[in-house]
Amino acid sequence: MGMARTAGAGVLIVGAGPAGLSAAAGLARYGVACEVVDARLEPVPGTRCCTVWQRTLEIFDVLGIPVGPYAARAIPLRRKVFHHRALDEVLVADVTDPALPWPEPLLIPQEQTEAMMTDHLARLGVTVRRGVTATLRDQDAGGVTVELSDTGGTRTARYDWLVAADGADSRLRERLGVAWPVEPVEGITWVQTDARVGAPLELGRDEEHLFNTTGGHAGFVPLPDGRHRLFLALSGAGPHDERDLSADEFAAAAGRAAGVAMTLGETGGAWRTRPYGALAGTFRVGRCLLAGESARVYPLPVHGFNTGVQDGFDLAWKLAAVYTGAGPQWLLDTYEQERRPAARTVIDRTRRVLGFGTFGSSGEAERTLRGRIREKKLEIRTEPAASYRHSRLTADHGGAAGPPAGEPAPAARFAAAEGDVRLLDLLRDGRWLLLGFAGDDPAAEPVTALRRWAGKHEELIRTAVVASAGAVPPGDLRDISGEAHRRFGVTEPCAYLIRPDGYTGLRAPLHDLEPLDRYVTALRG
């Protein structure tokens, strides 16, 4: 067939993985027209990344994805259990956080999570078109020109923006000429399988067990169907050793690490990867933006899914603001300014975790591990929360002793006229959220001045005065127990301006609105 020219939607998203699906959901939430295409004819099957961290669940919640039914199909992860040769005893670490809206990470196959996200997009009117290859032909100040090919032929289309979420081997990134330095982790090959474990081990259904012994390195992660994800770290495996392990060989290697005889049943086949990190030289070239594994790859695959959702979510609210004229062009620059350093942090920390957690760790690493455990400084989560303190979107003027601007706003509950609400509920409409903590005097002059100021910015900012006493008028919040004041570190009237992604953009005393006014003026461009 010949080449047809057609008009495209506002934003083309290439890749229906976690980053692409999250970006599409975020854009659709703001009414931005978008198309999602993927070269694969079918979604990638299998469990793949089966750990969904709390921050990812919060994003699903804010996007309006029904997390409750999804969580009912998963199992919670409550503890990580470390059996390490550097330890004199087994270390049991609690990975839950009762203060969070979703206190526990969930364990569920990635194929189910992506299916849930795809179904949510369909409800928003966005269909994932599969078997479509996208080739960037040109871009200019007004948009991008793309060729879209499928079994029916090839057409060209024009889009305002392009989001490249087409994976670690991204053709779009290569076409854009973005540098892609790869950082291999030498001497380790990961081999994984899903299987039913038969062994005299107490593997709790809500526990991940990690063995690093003189017999080897192995991990066991429970799955909802009663099986476990097993992974082995093989030492010194080179290009000459690419064969798959049989179930018996896998069981023998895992058994040596755990110190018990083991059998494996209902195996799903083994697959191997060599861990490496990679970070794109830039996340943006003109009107083309990189997201997910097109922008970075982590040595531990578990991070790819969770941070992919976070990448797409961060990009979406900023791109939507620029696209609709609700935000300045520089707002989109903060996507790379925030997410690229966050990716660098995860890559570096993962390499350290691999140093502590595998047979190749040095004596110095083991001594460090012992010390951190004794001092209770071991970071159990291998995915640290991103910090945006150095972002252009961050302005901290004090006024409270709680988490500073640039950090996630504390999880909190409030009493509202319609009943109890969570902080996440207040972010669902996509606006910024301004909390004016008034203590026990919601009628004080600084609060009155804040109300007058807020009336001029209602389309951009949802404002709520938080008081610790009195009735709750419509739009305001009450913190009768004082728990929210404590979590935010409030000891005097102050303002927290919270971004649509739940991070604090500005913190300032309530008696001086000039920093707030200056911040919002810049935000409006």
Number of C-alpha atoms within 10 A of each C-alpha: 8 8 12 12 12 10 10 18 16 17 26 26 28 30 29 27 25 28 34 31 28 28 30 32 28 28 24 20 20 18 12 19 17 23 18 24 22 22 19 14 11 10 14 13 11 13 19 18 20 24 24 23 24 20 20 19 24 19 21 20 19 23 22 16 19 15 16 10 9 15 17 10 15 21 19 23 24 19 21 19 19 19 22 23 17 17 17 9 10 12 15 15 17 15 19 18 13 10 12 14 18 21 18 23 24 26 23 24 21 21 18 17 19 20 13 16 21 22 16 19 22 13 9 14 11 19 17 20 18 17 16 23 20 25 16 18 13 13 19 10 8 11 18 22 19 21 19 20 17 15 9 9 12 18 18 19 18 22 20 20 23 26 27 27 31 28 24 15 10 17 17 24 27 12 12 14 11 17 13 17 12 13 15 14 15 14 15 22 20 18 19 23 22 25 25 20 21 12 15 10 12 8 16 14 18 19 21 21 21 23 25 22 20 13 16 21 27 27 22 22 23 27 24 16 13 10 19 22 22 23 22 23 27 20 16 12 15 13 7 6 9 12 10 14 17 12 19 13 13 22 23 18 22 27 19 19 21 24 17 14 15 19 18 21 14 11 16 15 13 18 15 18 15 18 20 19 21 22 22 21 14 16 22 21 13 14 17 22 24 31 33 28 26 28 30 26 25 24 23 21 14 17 21 21 25 23 28 26 24 25 28 26 28 25 27 27 26 24 27 23 20 16 20 11 12 16 20 17 17 15 21 22 17 18 23 22 18 21 22 19 16 18 25 17 16 23 24 13 17 20 19 14 18 18 18 22 24 22 21 17 14 12 11 11 17 18 14 15 21 17 13 13 14 11 9 10 10 14 13 15 13 14 17 12 14 19 17 22 17 13 17 15 22 20 21 17 15 16 20 23 13 17 15 25 27 25 18 20 22 19 17 19 19 21 18 20 14 10 9 12 15 14 19 19 13 18 20 16 15 19 20 24 23 24 19 26 30 25 22 16 16 21 12 13 12 20 22 13 15 21 15 11 15 18 12 10 12 12 11 18 20 21 23 21 23 31 26 21 17 12 13 18 12 10 13 19 26 28 23 17 11 15 14 21 23 16 16 20 17 20 15 16 24 26 29 26 26 26 23 23 24 22 22 28 28 24 27 24 21 23 17 14 17 11 17 22 13 10 17 16 10 13 16 14 12
